[in-house]
């Protein structure tokens, strides 16, 4: 398993004598299709195995004490895939939502969504909203799922919100700060992003959390997503714990 890493800095992360644990981890879950192709299976089989990898990762995140796990489940560009594959993905969302919801509730996991999930249609969107409401009071871990999400679109929408506030005289252009813009992003209520993992050997962000990843540690793994497990997750956390972060300082 190899990785491409960001340059190390010179100031260690606070964490006492224990390895530092990131509060917020995000994952680009890449490689379902390639996993299926290698095994001579239809792409939907890769997505099913990818959903099992989500279960393993969520459990590992809870055990590690991670506060928030953000998963890139469906990008705004994924609509370019075949109609059959998109239909299969929507069906899997329904299936796993129904199967896992009560367990998520029991485990204290809060489910929330970013992006524009309403594009999946009223039936699935209603189910997603009900699941979020069902788990809203949980505080063990926040599972933040990016559905029909694109970071550039999120930033454009944030700019529109602030432009409207300027037009209405609520703020002046000079009052548009980094903090104010961050405050109108869909991740505003979440902890800052500490660690971003991408599987499958690709080394790019693919329009995912571009603003939020400004000072995140990046780990790129050759492992295909369906093969991702607790050991791989712990390995990524171990890499994070060894990193030295200075956030632009000395």
C-alpha positions as CSV (number, residue, x, y, z in Angstrom):
1,X,0.0,0.0,0.0
2,X,1.6,3.2,-1.1
3,X,0.7,6.8,-0.5
4,X,1.5,10.3,-1.7
5,X,1.7,12.7,1.2
6,X,1.7,16.4,1.8
7,X,5.1,17.8,2.9
8,X,5.7,17.5,6.6
9,X,5.9,20.6,8.7
10,X,7.7,21.4,11.9
11,X,5.1,21.8,14.7
12,X,3.5,18.7,16.2
13,X,-0.2,18.3,16.8
14,X,-1.4,18.6,20.3
15,X,-2.5,15.3,21.8
16,X,-0.7,14.6,25.0
17,X,1.1,11.3,25.1
18,X,-1.4,9.6,22.8
19,X,-1.3,9.6,19.0
20,X,-3.3,12.6,17.7
21,X,-6.8,11.7,16.5
22,X,-8.4,13.9,13.8
23,X,-11.7,15.3,14.8
24,X,-13.0,15.4,11.2
25,X,-12.0,12.8,8.6
26,X,-13.3,12.9,5.0
27,X,-13.0,10.1,2.4
28,X,-13.2,10.0,-1.4
29,X,-14.4,6.4,-1.7
30,X,-12.9,5.6,-5.1
31,X,-12.5,2.2,-6.9
32,X,-15.8,0.4,-6.7
33,X,-16.0,0.0,-10.5
34,X,-12.4,-1.1,-10.9
35,X,-12.8,-3.6,-8.1
36,X,-15.8,-5.2,-9.8
37,X,-14.1,-5.2,-13.2
38,X,-11.0,-7.0,-11.8
39,X,-13.3,-9.7,-10.5
40,X,-15.4,-9.9,-13.6
41,X,-18.5,-8.6,-11.9
42,X,-21.1,-5.9,-12.8
43,X,-20.3,-2.4,-11.4
44,X,-23.2,-2.6,-9.0
45,X,-21.4,-5.5,-7.2
46,X,-18.6,-3.1,-6.6
47,X,-21.0,-0.5,-5.1
48,X,-22.5,-3.2,-2.8
49,X,-19.1,-4.1,-1.5
50,X,-18.3,-0.4,-1.2
51,X,-21.3,-0.1,1.1
52,X,-19.9,-2.8,3.3
53,X,-16.6,-0.9,3.4
54,X,-18.6,2.1,4.7
55,X,-20.0,-0.1,7.6
56,X,-16.4,-1.2,8.5
57,X,-15.1,2.4,8.3
58,X,-17.9,3.9,10.4
59,X,-17.3,1.3,13.1
60,X,-13.6,2.0,13.1
61,X,-14.2,5.8,13.2
62,X,-16.4,5.4,16.3
63,X,-13.9,3.2,18.0
64,X,-11.1,5.7,17.3
65,X,-13.0,8.6,18.7
66,X,-13.4,10.5,15.5
67,X,-16.1,13.2,15.8
68,X,-17.1,13.6,12.2
69,X,-16.8,11.3,9.1
70,X,-17.6,12.9,5.7
71,X,-18.1,10.5,2.8
72,X,-18.1,11.4,-0.9
73,X,-21.0,9.1,-1.9
74,X,-22.2,10.8,-5.1
75,X,-20.7,13.7,-6.9
76,X,-22.5,16.3,-9.0
77,X,-20.5,14.8,-11.9
78,X,-21.7,11.3,-11.3
79,X,-24.8,12.0,-13.3
80,X,-22.7,11.4,-16.4
81,X,-22.7,7.7,-15.6
82,X,-25.1,5.4,-17.3
83,X,-28.8,5.6,-16.3
84,X,-28.6,2.0,-15.2
85,X,-25.8,2.6,-12.8
86,X,-27.4,5.7,-11.3
87,X,-30.6,3.8,-10.8
88,X,-28.6,1.0,-9.1
89,X,-26.9,3.5,-6.8
90,X,-30.2,5.1,-5.8
91,X,-31.6,1.6,-5.1
92,X,-28.6,0.8,-2.9
93,X,-29.1,4.1,-1.0
94,X,-32.6,3.1,-0.2
95,X,-31.7,-0.4,0.8
96,X,-28.8,0.5,3.1
97,X,-30.7,3.4,4.6
98,X,-33.5,1.1,5.6
99,X,-31.1,-1.6,6.8
100,X,-28.7,0.6,8.8
101,X,-30.9,3.4,10.2
102,X,-31.9,1.7,13.5
103,X,-28.3,0.6,14.1
104,X,-27.0,4.1,13.5
105,X,-29.6,5.4,15.9
106,X,-28.6,2.8,18.6
107,X,-24.9,3.6,18.1
108,X,-25.4,7.3,18.6
109,X,-24.5,8.3,15.0
110,X,-26.0,11.5,13.7
111,X,-26.7,11.3,10.0
112,X,-26.6,14.5,7.9
113,X,-26.2,15.3,4.2
114,X,-24.5,18.0,2.1
115,X,-24.9,18.7,-1.6
116,X,-28.3,18.7,-3.3
117,X,-29.8,15.3,-2.5
118,X,-33.3,16.5,-3.5
119,X,-32.2,15.8,-7.1
120,X,-32.6,12.1,-6.4
121,X,-36.4,12.5,-6.4
122,X,-39.0,13.2,-3.7
123,X,-39.3,9.6,-2.5
124,X,-35.6,9.1,-1.7
125,X,-35.2,12.7,-0.6
126,X,-38.0,12.3,2.0
127,X,-36.3,9.1,3.3
128,X,-33.0,10.9,3.7
129,X,-34.7,13.8,5.6
130,X,-36.5,11.4,7.9
131,X,-33.3,9.5,8.6
132,X,-31.5,12.8,9.4
133,X,-34.4,13.8,11.8
134,X,-34.4,10.3,13.4
135,X,-30.7,10.6,14.4
136,X,-30.6,14.4,15.0
137,X,-30.1,14.1,18.7
138,X,-27.2,11.7,18.5
139,X,-23.7,12.8,19.5
140,X,-21.3,9.8,19.3
141,X,-20.2,10.6,15.7
142,X,-21.6,12.7,12.9
143,X,-21.8,10.8,9.6
144,X,-21.9,13.5,6.9
145,X,-22.8,12.1,3.5
146,X,-22.1,14.1,0.4
147,X,-24.8,13.4,-2.2
148,X,-25.0,15.2,-5.5
149,X,-22.2,17.3,-4.1
150,X,-19.7,19.5,-5.9
151,X,-17.3,21.9,-4.0
152,X,-17.2,24.5,-6.7
153,X,-21.0,24.6,-6.7
154,X,-21.0,24.9,-2.9
155,X,-18.6,27.9,-3.2
156,X,-20.6,29.5,-5.9
157,X,-23.8,29.2,-3.8
158,X,-21.9,30.7,-0.8
159,X,-20.9,33.6,-3.0
160,X,-24.5,34.1,-4.0
161,X,-25.7,34.2,-0.4
162,X,-23.1,36.8,0.5
163,X,-23.8,38.8,-2.6
164,X,-27.5,38.9,-1.7
165,X,-26.7,40.1,1.8
166,X,-24.6,42.9,0.3
167,X,-27.4,43.8,-2.1
168,X,-29.9,44.0,0.8
169,X,-27.5,46.2,2.7
170,X,-27.0,43.7,5.5
171,X,-23.2,43.7,5.1
172,X,-20.7,45.6,3.1
173,X,-18.2,44.0,0.6
174,X,-15.4,44.6,3.1
175,X,-17.2,42.4,5.6
176,X,-16.9,39.4,3.5
177,X,-14.2,37.5,5.3
178,X,-12.8,34.0,5.3
179,X,-14.8,33.3,8.5
180,X,-18.0,34.7,7.0
181,X,-17.7,32.7,3.8
182,X,-16.9,29.6,5.7
183,X,-20.0,30.3,7.8
184,X,-22.4,29.9,4.9
185,X,-20.9,26.7,3.6
186,X,-22.8,23.4,4.2
187,X,-20.1,22.2,6.6
188,X,-20.2,25.3,8.8
189,X,-21.5,23.4,11.8
190,X,-18.9,20.7,11.5
191,X,-15.3,20.6,13.0
192,X,-12.6,21.8,10.7
193,X,-11.4,19.1,8.3
194,X,-8.2,17.5,9.6
195,X,-7.7,14.5,7.4
196,X,-8.8,13.7,3.8
197,X,-8.3,10.1,2.5
198,X,-8.7,9.0,-1.1
199,X,-8.5,5.4,-2.2
200,X,-7.7,3.7,-5.6
201,X,-4.4,5.4,-6.3
202,X,-5.8,8.6,-7.8
203,X,-4.1,11.7,-6.5
204,X,-6.6,14.6,-6.8
205,X,-9.6,16.1,-4.9
206,X,-12.2,15.8,-7.7
207,X,-14.2,18.8,-6.6
208,X,-14.5,17.6,-3.0
209,X,-14.3,19.9,0.0
210,X,-11.8,22.3,-1.8
211,X,-12.3,25.1,0.7
212,X,-12.4,22.8,3.8
213,X,-9.2,20.9,2.8
214,X,-7.0,24.0,2.8
215,X,-5.0,22.8,5.8
216,X,-6.2,19.2,5.9
217,X,-3.6,16.4,5.8
218,X,-4.0,14.3,2.6
219,X,-3.5,10.6,2.4
220,X,-3.8,8.8,-1.0
221,X,-4.0,5.0,-0.9
222,X,-3.6,2.5,-3.8
223,X,-6.3,0.3,-2.1
224,X,-9.6,0.1,-3.9
225,X,-12.5,1.2,-1.8
226,X,-14.3,-2.2,-1.4
227,X,-11.0,-3.5,0.1
228,X,-10.8,-0.6,2.6
229,X,-11.1,-1.9,6.2
230,X,-10.4,-1.0,9.8
231,X,-6.7,-1.7,9.4
232,X,-6.5,0.7,6.5
233,X,-8.4,3.4,8.4
234,X,-6.2,3.0,11.5
235,X,-3.1,3.2,9.2
236,X,-4.3,6.5,7.8
237,X,-4.9,7.8,11.4
238,X,-1.4,6.7,12.3
239,X,0.0,8.7,9.3
240,X,-2.0,11.7,10.5
241,X,-0.7,11.3,14.0
242,X,2.9,11.4,12.7
243,X,2.3,14.6,10.7
244,X,3.6,17.9,11.9
245,X,1.2,20.7,11.3
246,X,1.8,24.5,11.5
247,X,-1.1,26.0,9.5
248,X,1.1,28.4,7.7
249,X,3.2,29.4,10.7
250,X,6.9,29.2,11.2
